[in-house]
Amino acid sequence: MRITILLITLTLLAGSCNANNSRNTKIQLTEQNNDNKASKEYITQRLNHIYQVAFSDQEHDLLKLDSMFMSQEYNDLQNKALNIAERTQDPIIDADHWVQGQDWTFPTMQVKSIDNITQNTATAHVIITTHMPGNNSEDYEIILSLVFERNDWYIDNMQQYYEGELLDEKAWYKNYVENDANM
Protein backbone atom coordinates (compact mmCIF):
# COMPACT_ATOMS: atom_id res chain seq x y z
CA MET A 1 0.00 0.00 0.00
CA ARG A 2 2.82 2.40 0.96
CA ILE A 3 4.65 1.56 -2.24
CA THR A 4 1.52 2.26 -4.32
CA ILE A 5 1.01 5.64 -2.63
CA LEU A 6 4.72 6.44 -3.07
CA LEU A 7 4.58 5.52 -6.78
CA ILE A 8 1.42 7.62 -7.31
CA THR A 9 3.04 10.56 -5.50
CA LEU A 10 6.23 10.29 -7.57
CA THR A 11 4.20 10.03 -10.78
CA LEU A 12 2.17 13.13 -9.88
CA LEU A 13 5.35 15.06 -8.97
CA ALA A 14 7.03 14.08 -12.23
CA GLY A 15 3.95 15.10 -14.20
CA SER A 16 3.79 18.39 -12.33
CA CYS A 17 7.44 19.13 -13.12
CA ASN A 18 6.88 18.35 -16.80
CA ALA A 19 3.82 20.62 -16.88
CA ASN A 20 5.81 23.45 -15.27
CA ASN A 21 8.66 22.92 -17.73
CA SER A 22 6.20 22.95 -20.60
CA ARG A 23 4.60 26.17 -19.29
CA ASN A 24 8.04 27.75 -18.79
CA THR A 25 9.03 26.73 -22.31
CA LYS A 26 5.87 28.36 -23.72
CA ILE A 27 6.58 31.55 -21.75
CA GLN A 28 10.19 31.60 -22.95
CA LEU A 29 9.11 31.06 -26.55
CA THR A 30 6.62 33.93 -26.32
CA GLU A 31 9.24 36.21 -24.79
CA GLN A 32 11.77 35.12 -27.39
CA ASN A 33 9.32 35.91 -30.18
CA ASN A 34 8.79 39.41 -28.79
CA ASP A 35 12.56 39.83 -28.38
CA ASN A 36 12.96 38.97 -32.07
CA LYS A 37 10.44 41.70 -32.85
CA ALA A 38 12.72 44.25 -31.15
CA SER A 39 15.34 43.89 -33.87
CA LYS A 40 16.25 46.09 -36.82
CA GLU A 41 15.48 43.22 -39.17
CA TYR A 42 11.97 42.66 -37.86
CA ILE A 43 11.14 46.39 -37.65
CA THR A 44 12.38 46.87 -41.24
CA GLN A 45 10.19 43.97 -42.35
CA ARG A 46 7.21 45.47 -40.50
CA LEU A 47 7.71 48.92 -42.06
CA ASN A 48 8.06 47.38 -45.52
CA HIS A 49 4.77 45.57 -44.94
CA ILE A 50 3.01 48.70 -43.65
CA TYR A 51 4.06 50.82 -46.62
CA GLN A 52 3.41 48.04 -49.13
CA VAL A 53 -0.19 47.87 -47.90
CA ALA A 54 -0.49 51.68 -47.77
CA PHE A 55 0.80 52.11 -51.30
CA SER A 56 -1.24 49.26 -52.79
CA ASP A 57 -4.56 50.20 -51.16
CA GLN A 58 -6.82 50.92 -54.15
CA GLU A 59 -9.05 53.31 -52.21
CA HIS A 60 -6.10 54.79 -50.35
CA ASP A 61 -8.35 55.53 -47.41
CA LEU A 62 -6.13 57.57 -45.10
CA LEU A 63 -8.17 56.97 -41.95
CA LYS A 64 -8.46 53.24 -42.65
CA LEU A 65 -4.69 52.99 -43.07
CA ASP A 66 -4.15 55.01 -39.90
CA SER A 67 -6.44 52.71 -37.92
CA MET A 68 -4.47 49.72 -39.20
CA PHE A 69 -0.92 51.00 -38.71
CA MET A 70 -0.85 53.98 -36.36
CA SER A 71 -0.72 53.62 -32.57
CA GLN A 72 -3.84 53.63 -30.45
CA GLU A 73 -2.79 56.93 -28.83
CA TYR A 74 -2.26 58.53 -32.25
CA ASN A 75 -5.64 57.31 -33.51
CA ASP A 76 -7.42 58.55 -30.37
CA LEU A 77 -5.83 61.99 -30.72
CA GLN A 78 -6.57 62.13 -34.44
CA ASN A 79 -10.22 61.19 -33.81
CA LYS A 80 -10.57 64.00 -31.26
CA ALA A 81 -9.13 66.46 -33.77
CA LEU A 82 -11.38 65.19 -36.56
CA ASN A 83 -14.46 65.54 -34.35
CA ILE A 84 -13.51 69.15 -33.62
CA ALA A 85 -12.85 69.78 -37.31
CA GLU A 86 -16.23 68.35 -38.26
CA ARG A 87 -17.99 70.50 -35.66
CA THR A 88 -16.15 73.67 -36.74
CA GLN A 89 -16.11 72.77 -40.46
CA ASP A 90 -12.33 73.07 -40.49
CA PRO A 91 -10.64 70.88 -43.13
CA ILE A 92 -7.56 69.73 -41.20
CA ILE A 93 -6.28 67.01 -43.52
CA ASP A 94 -5.12 68.41 -46.84
CA ALA A 95 -2.25 66.06 -47.70
CA ASP A 96 -1.55 62.37 -47.36
CA HIS A 97 1.12 61.61 -44.78
CA TRP A 98 1.63 58.12 -46.19
CA VAL A 99 2.90 59.48 -49.51
CA GLN A 100 3.83 63.02 -48.40
CA GLY A 101 1.77 64.73 -51.04
CA GLN A 102 -1.44 65.23 -52.92
CA ASP A 103 -0.69 64.39 -56.55
CA TRP A 104 1.43 61.27 -56.86
CA THR A 105 1.81 57.99 -58.63
CA PHE A 106 3.82 54.92 -57.64
CA PRO A 107 5.35 56.00 -54.31
CA THR A 108 8.16 53.96 -52.83
CA MET A 109 9.62 53.70 -49.34
CA GLN A 110 13.12 52.80 -48.23
CA VAL A 111 14.20 52.34 -44.61
CA LYS A 112 17.26 54.52 -44.09
CA SER A 113 17.93 53.65 -40.44
CA ILE A 114 16.38 52.29 -37.27
CA ASP A 115 17.68 53.61 -33.95
CA ASN A 116 16.94 53.75 -30.24
CA ILE A 117 15.34 50.31 -30.13
CA THR A 118 13.90 49.24 -26.78
CA GLN A 119 11.29 46.57 -26.06
CA ASN A 120 8.53 49.20 -26.50
CA THR A 121 9.86 52.02 -28.70
CA ALA A 122 12.07 52.66 -31.70
CA THR A 123 12.83 55.44 -34.16
CA ALA A 124 12.98 54.86 -37.91
CA HIS A 125 14.13 57.18 -40.67
CA VAL A 126 12.50 56.36 -43.99
CA ILE A 127 12.72 57.90 -47.43
CA ILE A 128 9.44 58.27 -49.29
CA THR A 129 9.88 58.87 -53.01
CA THR A 130 6.84 60.23 -54.77
CA HIS A 131 6.82 59.85 -58.53
CA MET A 132 4.77 62.46 -60.30
CA PRO A 133 3.62 63.03 -63.86
CA GLY A 134 6.35 64.14 -66.25
CA ASN A 135 9.05 61.80 -64.92
CA ASN A 136 9.56 63.94 -61.83
CA SER A 137 10.11 62.55 -58.37
CA GLU A 138 10.76 63.92 -54.91
CA ASP A 139 12.32 62.33 -51.84
CA TYR A 140 11.05 63.05 -48.35
CA GLU A 141 12.84 61.86 -45.24
CA ILE A 142 10.32 60.98 -42.56
CA ILE A 143 11.14 60.29 -38.92
CA LEU A 144 8.81 57.64 -37.53
CA SER A 145 8.34 57.16 -33.80
CA LEU A 146 7.32 53.54 -33.30
CA VAL A 147 5.65 51.84 -30.35
CA PHE A 148 5.23 48.16 -29.64
CA GLU A 149 1.61 47.46 -28.77
CA ARG A 150 -1.00 44.87 -29.70
CA ASN A 151 1.93 42.45 -30.19
CA ASP A 152 3.52 44.42 -33.05
CA TRP A 153 5.09 47.73 -34.07
CA TYR A 154 2.84 50.70 -34.88
CA ILE A 155 3.67 54.23 -35.97
CA ASP A 156 3.09 56.67 -33.11
CA ASN A 157 4.22 59.84 -34.89
CA MET A 158 5.47 61.13 -38.22
CA GLN A 159 7.92 64.03 -38.36
CA GLN A 160 9.79 65.69 -41.18
CA TYR A 161 11.89 68.76 -41.78
CA TYR A 162 10.35 71.34 -44.09
CA GLU A 163 12.30 74.49 -44.88
CA GLY A 164 14.45 73.93 -41.80
CA GLU A 165 11.50 73.47 -39.42
CA LEU A 166 10.61 70.13 -37.82
CA LEU A 167 6.97 69.36 -38.55
CA ASP A 168 5.52 67.08 -35.89
CA GLU A 169 2.16 65.57 -36.77
CA LYS A 170 1.22 64.35 -33.31
CA ALA A 171 2.21 67.64 -31.68
CA TRP A 172 0.08 69.46 -34.26
CA TYR A 173 -2.96 67.32 -33.37
CA LYS A 174 -2.36 67.86 -29.64
CA ASN A 175 -2.13 71.61 -30.14
CA TYR A 176 -5.28 71.62 -32.27
CA VAL A 177 -7.25 69.73 -29.59
CA GLU A 178 -5.88 71.86 -26.74
CA ASN A 179 -6.68 75.11 -28.58
CA ASP A 180 -10.28 73.96 -28.99
CA ALA A 181 -10.48 73.11 -25.30
CA ASN A 182 -9.27 76.63 -24.42
CA MET A 183 -11.92 78.35 -26.56
C-alpha positions in Angstrom: 0.0 0.0 0.0 2.8 2.4 1.0 4.6 1.6 -2.2 1.5 2.3 -4.3 1.0 5.6 -2.6 4.7 6.4 -3.1 4.6 5.5 -6.8 1.4 7.6 -7.3 3.0 10.6 -5.5 6.2 10.3 -7.6 4.2 10.0 -10.8 2.2 13.1 -9.9 5.3 15.1 -9.0 7.0 14.1 -12.2 3.9 15.1 -14.2 3.8 18.4 -12.3 7.4 19.1 -13.1 6.9 18.3 -16.8 3.8 20.6 -16.9 5.8 23.4 -15.3 8.7 22.9 -17.7 6.2 23.0 -20.6 4.6 26.2 -19.3 8.0 27.8 -18.8 9.0 26.7 -22.3 5.9 28.4 -23.7 6.6 31.6 -21.8 10.2 31.6 -23.0 9.1 31.1 -26.6 6.6 33.9 -26.3 9.2 36.2 -24.8 11.8 35.1 -27.4 9.3 35.9 -30.2 8.8 39.4 -28.8 12.6 39.8 -28.4 13.0 39.0 -32.1 10.4 41.7 -32.9 12.7 44.2 -31.1 15.3 43.9 -33.9 16.3 46.1 -36.8 15.5 43.2 -39.2 12.0 42.7 -37.9 11.1 46.4 -37.7 12.4 46.9 -41.2 10.2 44.0 -42.3 7.2 45.5 -40.5 7.7 48.9 -42.1 8.1 47.4 -45.5 4.8 45.6 -44.9 3.0 48.7 -43.7 4.1 50.8 -46.6 3.4 48.0 -49.1 -0.2 47.9 -47.9 -0.5 51.7 -47.8 0.8 52.1 -51.3 -1.2 49.3 -52.8 -4.6 50.2 -51.2 -6.8 50.9 -54.2 -9.1 53.3 -52.2 -6.1 54.8 -50.4 -8.4 55.5 -47.4 -6.1 57.6 -45.1 -8.2 57.0 -42.0 -8.5 53.2 -42.6 -4.7 53.0 -43.1 -4.2 55.0 -39.9 -6.4 52.7 -37.9 -4.5 49.7 -39.2 -0.9 51.0 -38.7 -0.9 54.0 -36.4 -0.7 53.6 -32.6 -3.8 53.6 -30.5 -2.8 56.9 -28.8 -2.3 58.5 -32.2 -5.6 57.3 -33.5 -7.4 58.5 -30.4 -5.8 62.0 -30.7 -6.6 62.1 -34.4 -10.2 61.2 -33.8 -10.6 64.0 -31.3 -9.1 66.5 -33.8 -11.4 65.2 -36.6 -14.5 65.5 -34.4 -13.5 69.2 -33.6 -12.8 69.8 -37.3 -16.2 68.3 -38.3 -18.0 70.5 -35.7 -16.2 73.7 -36.7 -16.1 72.8 -40.5 -12.3 73.1 -40.5 -10.6 70.9 -43.1 -7.6 69.7 -41.2 -6.3 67.0 -43.5 -5.1 68.4 -46.8 -2.3 66.1 -47.7 -1.6 62.4 -47.4 1.1 61.6 -44.8 1.6 58.1 -46.2 2.9 59.5 -49.5 3.8 63.0 -48.4 1.8 64.7 -51.0 -1.4 65.2 -52.9 -0.7 64.4 -56.5 1.4 61.3 -56.9 1.8 58.0 -58.6 3.8 54.9 -57.6 5.3 56.0 -54.3 8.2 54.0 -52.8 9.6 53.7 -49.3 13.1 52.8 -48.2 14.2 52.3 -44.6 17.3 54.5 -44.1 17.9 53.6 -40.4 16.4 52.3 -37.3 17.7 53.6 -34.0 16.9 53.7 -30.2 15.3 50.3 -30.1 13.9 49.2 -26.8 11.3 46.6 -26.1 8.5 49.2 -26.5 9.9 52.0 -28.7 12.1 52.7 -31.7 12.8 55.4 -34.2 13.0 54.9 -37.9 14.1 57.2 -40.7 12.5 56.4 -44.0 12.7 57.9 -47.4 9.4 58.3 -49.3 9.9 58.9 -53.0 6.8 60.2 -54.8 6.8 59.8 -58.5 4.8 62.5 -60.3 3.6 63.0 -63.9 6.3 64.1 -66.3 9.0 61.8 -64.9 9.6 63.9 -61.8 10.1 62.5 -58.4 10.8 63.9 -54.9 12.3 62.3 -51.8 11.0 63.0 -48.4 12.8 61.9 -45.2 10.3 61.0 -42.6 11.1 60.3 -38.9 8.8 57.6 -37.5 8.3 57.2 -33.8 7.3 53.5 -33.3 5.6 51.8 -30.3 5.2 48.2 -29.6 1.6 47.5 -28.8 -1.0 44.9 -29.7 1.9 42.5 -30.2 3.5 44.4 -33.1 5.1 47.7 -34.1 2.8 50.7 -34.9 3.7 54.2 -36.0 3.1 56.7 -33.1 4.2 59.8 -34.9 5.5 61.1 -38.2 7.9 64.0 -38.4 9.8 65.7 -41.2 11.9 68.8 -41.8 10.4 71.3 -44.1 12.3 74.5 -44.9 14.4 73.9 -41.8 11.5 73.5 -39.4 10.6 70.1 -37.8 7.0 69.4 -38.5 5.5 67.1 -35.9 2.2 65.6 -36.8 1.2 64.3 -33.3 2.2 67.6 -31.7 0.1 69.5 -34.3 -3.0 67.3 -33.4 -2.4 67.9 -29.6 -2.1 71.6 -30.1 -5.3 71.6 -32.3 -7.2 69.7 -29.6 -5.9 71.9 -26.7 -6.7 75.1 -28.6 -10.3 74.0 -29.0 -10.5 73.1 -25.3 -9.3 76.6 -24.4 -11.9 78.3 -26.6 
